[in-house]
Amino acid sequence: MSIRPSDDLQADIAELESLIAMTTRPTILQTLEKLRNSLHEQQQQNMSSSIRNTIQRSKAKAHTVYITTGYGWCQTKDTVIIYLTVKNASKLSPGQYTMDVQRRSIQLDIMDHEGANYNFRISQLNGQVIPEKSKIKLKDSKLIIYLYKENHGREWNDIRLKTTRDVYDELQRAEGKGATPPPTPTTSMDLYCMG
């Protein structure tokens, strides 16, 4: 495998991310995600070979924290609210974070906060949102993201769009443990939305 320039890989990954955000077909989504993972592996190989060649302790970059679990969400008839725990979030300046919201995806990047970078991404939201109405609030130890539903009143049973395979795997795990699958949220979920 030849080593591709880092800029080319980054551009390919960025374009794949935008394609993934637009894709609704599960088979196509899986294929694109496999390709993205392959490009990330190539990128990691490039990075590890360049690190061996030129690393200086004083120029080491901050590590990136990928927020994939441990976040909360709730919904009202009009909004989906996401809660991310980030220490001293209220101290973030507007230039330290970027939020990119598309109709079916969200990505939040926080740069150089408390010695780390943070990344939060959902590439397939369960429903469509209105990107230009989205907003973020900074609290003492959390970020609160407000996404406005395109289809007002439509309940989301999860924040992520689940493929048939995801649902099948979830049922298999539940049956294997002798448990029943978790109930689908109802409108009582609205009671837990506090910002």
C-alpha positions in Angstrom: 0.0 0.0 0.0 1.5 3.3 -1.0 1.3 6.3 1.3 -1.0 9.0 0.0 -0.4 12.7 0.9 -2.2 13.7 4.1 -4.1 16.6 2.3 -5.6 14.2 -0.3 -6.7 11.8 2.5 -8.3 14.6 4.5 -10.1 15.9 1.4 -11.4 12.4 0.6 -12.6 11.9 4.2 -14.3 15.3 4.2 -16.1 14.5 1.0 -17.1 11.0 2.3 -18.5 12.6 5.4 -20.7 14.9 3.3 -21.9 11.9 1.3 -22.7 9.9 4.4 -24.7 12.9 5.8 -26.9 12.8 2.6 -27.3 9.0 2.3 -30.5 7.4 3.5 -30.1 3.9 2.1 -28.6 1.5 4.7 -26.6 -0.6 2.2 -25.0 2.5 0.7 -24.4 4.0 4.1 -22.6 0.9 5.3 -20.4 0.9 2.1 -19.5 4.5 2.6 -18.7 4.1 6.3 -16.4 1.1 5.4 -14.6 3.3 2.9 -14.4 6.1 5.5 -12.9 3.7 8.1 -10.4 2.5 5.5 -9.3 6.0 4.8 -9.0 6.8 8.5 -6.7 3.7 8.9 -4.6 5.0 6.1 -4.5 8.4 7.8 -3.4 6.8 11.1 -0.6 4.9 9.3 0.6 8.1 7.7 0.5 9.9 11.0 2.3 7.1 12.9 5.1 7.0 10.2 5.4 10.8 10.3 5.5 10.8 14.1 8.4 8.4 14.1 10.3 10.8 11.8 9.6 14.1 13.4 8.3 14.4 16.9 9.4 17.1 19.3 8.0 17.1 22.8 7.4 20.8 22.8 5.3 20.6 19.6 3.1 17.7 20.6 -0.5 18.3 19.7 -3.5 18.1 22.1 -5.2 14.7 22.0 -8.8 14.4 20.6 -11.6 13.2 22.7 -14.3 11.5 20.6 -17.7 11.8 22.3 -19.5 8.7 21.3 -21.3 7.7 24.5 -22.3 9.3 27.8 -24.3 12.1 26.2 -28.0 12.7 26.9 -30.8 13.8 24.7 -34.5 14.5 24.9 -37.2 16.0 22.7 -40.2 18.2 22.7 -42.7 18.5 19.9 -40.5 21.0 18.1 -36.9 20.3 19.2 -34.3 17.7 19.9 -32.0 18.6 22.7 -28.5 17.1 23.2 -26.5 17.4 26.4 -22.7 16.9 26.2 -20.6 16.9 29.4 -17.5 19.1 28.9 -15.6 20.4 31.9 -15.7 24.2 32.1 -17.7 24.5 28.9 -18.8 28.0 29.9 -15.2 29.2 29.4 -15.2 28.3 25.7 -14.8 31.2 23.4 -16.9 31.3 20.1 -13.6 30.8 18.1 -12.9 27.5 19.9 -15.8 25.5 18.6 -17.6 24.9 15.3 -20.9 23.3 14.9 -22.0 22.0 11.5 -25.6 21.0 11.3 -27.1 19.5 8.1 -30.7 18.2 7.7 -29.7 14.7 8.8 -26.4 15.2 10.6 -24.5 17.2 13.2 -20.8 17.6 14.0 -19.3 19.6 16.8 -15.6 20.3 17.1 -14.0 22.0 20.1 -10.4 23.0 19.7 -7.8 23.3 22.5 -10.0 23.3 25.5 -8.4 22.2 28.8 -5.5 20.6 26.9 -7.7 18.5 24.5 -9.8 18.7 21.4 -13.3 17.3 21.4 -15.4 15.8 18.5 -19.0 14.9 18.6 -20.8 13.6 15.5 -24.0 11.9 14.5 -24.0 11.1 10.8 -27.6 9.9 10.5 -30.1 11.6 12.7 -33.4 9.9 13.2 -35.3 12.7 11.5 -34.6 15.9 9.6 -33.8 19.2 11.3 -33.7 22.8 10.2 -29.9 23.6 10.2 -30.2 27.4 10.3 -32.4 27.3 13.5 -29.9 25.2 15.4 -28.1 26.7 18.4 -25.8 25.9 21.2 -25.7 27.0 24.9 -22.7 26.8 27.1 -23.3 25.9 30.7 -20.8 25.4 33.5 -20.0 21.7 32.8 -22.1 21.0 29.7 -23.0 22.1 26.3 -26.7 22.0 25.3 -27.5 21.7 21.5 -30.9 22.6 20.2 -32.0 21.1 16.9 -35.3 22.1 15.5 -37.3 19.3 13.9 -38.4 19.8 10.3 -41.5 17.6 11.0 -43.1 19.3 14.1 -44.8 16.9 16.4 -43.1 13.8 15.1 -41.6 11.7 17.9 -38.1 10.3 17.5 -37.7 6.8 19.0 -33.9 7.3 19.1 -31.5 10.1 18.2 -29.8 8.0 15.6 -31.4 6.4 12.6 -31.2 2.7 13.1 -30.8 0.3 10.2 -32.6 -3.0 10.2 -29.4 -4.7 11.1 -29.0 -2.5 14.2 -32.5 -3.4 15.4 -31.9 -7.1 14.7 -28.6 -7.0 16.7 -30.2 -5.2 19.6 -33.0 -7.8 19.7 -30.4 -10.6 19.6 -28.5 -9.1 22.5 -31.7 -8.7 24.5 -32.8 -12.3 23.8 -29.3 -13.6 24.7 -29.5 -11.9 28.1 -33.1 -13.2 28.6 -34.4 -9.6 28.7 -37.0 -7.9 26.8 -36.0 -5.0 24.5 -36.3 -1.5 25.9 -39.6 0.2 25.5 -40.1 2.8 22.8 -40.1 6.3 24.4 -43.4 8.1 24.6 -44.4 11.7 24.9 -43.6 11.5 28.6 -40.0 12.1 27.4 -40.9 15.8 27.1 -41.1 16.0 30.9 -37.3 15.3 31.2 -36.2 18.1 28.8 -34.7 20.9 30.9 -32.2 23.4 29.7 
